[in-house]
Amino acid sequence: MKRPLHTLTMAMLLCLGLVPPAHTKTLVKTVLGWGLIGSWSRDCSLPPDREKGAVLSYEIRQDGRVMYRRDFGDTADENEVVGASTTSEGVLNLLVFFPSFHQTREFGLVKQPDGSMRAIYNHNKNGEYSIKNGKFVSSGQPAPIQHRCSGAST
């Protein structure tokens, strides 16, 4: 069966990553609309540090992928956001693939009245939570509020 040339061309462009698929456009629209893109930290005046606070960054690549970078000062990683949705209450639900852990984690972020954000949950596909109801499961301490660092994209 012979396929039209434009169908083959679009398929080749998709394979090369030159035309983002529809789900990528929706993902980008969701994170942009929520205001996620940029760098966030507990204290943007401090350098990234495992104890004092990592710098968390979200960016949109030229190929349309949304990436999540974590800089702890002594280590850093980069992970792909593979899904995003919002609830009527304004929660941003993200699915992030962490290659180093060989797992996808889901986490929910809420904006605070001052524009900062906070994680309210974080779990793996087995439902094992590291953050639940806005608190670290291991310690019961509240998840830290993250502030947008200056110079960050909106």
N, C-alpha and C positions, 0 to 999 in steps of 0.2 A: 504494500500500500504506500502510495506516494504522499508525503506530507507537504503542505504549502511551505514555501521558503520562509515566510515570516514566522511560522511556528517553530521551525528549526533554528532560526536566528534567535528568537526569544529564549529557546531552551539553552542554546549555547551561551547567551549573555547571562542567564540565571546561573548556569554552572560556573561561569567565570566570576560571578559575584558582582557584575556590573549593573544589574537591575535588581533592587531589593524585592524579595517576595512580599506579598500582601501582609502577612503576619508581622514582618519587620516594620512596615510602615505604621501599622497599628501600635506596635511596641514603642516606636519612636514617638508617635503622637501622644501616647499615654504618659511616658516619662517627661516629655516636654511640658505637657499640660499640667502635670502635677508640680513641676518646678524642681525636679530631681537633679538635673544636669549641673555639674560643678563639683567642688571639693567641700567636704564637711569635716568638722573636728569638734571635740569637746572644748578645745581652746586653740583657736587658729594662730595665736601669737607664739605658741610653742612648737618646736620641731616635732615630727612624728616620734612617738615613743610608746612602747608596749604598755607601760604602767600609766603614763600621763595622758595617753590618748593617741590613737592612730589617726591618720588622715585618710578618709574614705572619699574616693572620687568616682564620679559617673560621667562617662563621655560617649558621644556618638561618633563612631568611626566613619570614614569616607564610604566604606562598603555598606553602611547602614546598621552594623552591629552596635549594640549598646554594651559597653564594658564597665565593669566594677573593679576598681583598683583599691587595694588596701596597703597602706604604707605604715609599718609598725616601727620604723627607724632602723631596726636591725635586720628586718626581713620585709619583703613586699611580694604581692602576688597580683595577678590580673585574671578576672573571671568574666565569663559572658552572661549577661542577663538574657534569658531565653523566653521570658514571659513577664507580662505586667498587666494588672487590672486595678481598677479602683472600685471602692464600695460607695454606696450612697452616703456613708458617714465620713468619706474623705480618706479612708485608709488606702495606701498604695501597697498592693500585694505584688511582690517580686519573686520570680523563680530565677535562681542564679546557679549556673553549673560551675562547680569547683573541681577542675581537673586533678589537682593535687590530692583531693579527698576521694575522687571517683564518685562524686555524688552531687545531686541537685538539692539545694536547700530552698525553702520557701520562707520569706520573711515579710512582715507587715510594718509599714512606717506610717506614723501620723505626724502631721504638722502641729506645732505649738502656736499659740496666738502671736508670738513674736517672729514667726517664720522659721524657727529652728525645727528640727525633727527628732523623733525618737522611735526606736524599734519597740513594737508591742509583742511581737512573737518572732521566733526563728526555729524552724524544725526541719528535719530531714524527711525523706519519703516514708520512713517507718513511724513517723509521729514522735520521734525523740526530740524534745524541745531543749534548746539552750536558753531561750528567752520565752517566757509565757506570762501573759497578762502584764507585760511591761517590766517584768523582773527576771533577773538571771535565776535559772532553776537551781544552780549549784550553791548560790549564796543568799538568795532572797533579796539581793540589792536591786534597786531600780536600774534599768538600762539607761545609759547616759544620754543626755540631750546633746545632739550634734548641731553645731552652728555652721551656717554657710560662710566659707572663708572668702575674704575680699579677692576680687579679681576673678571670681568663679562665674561661669556662664549661668544664665537663667533660662 
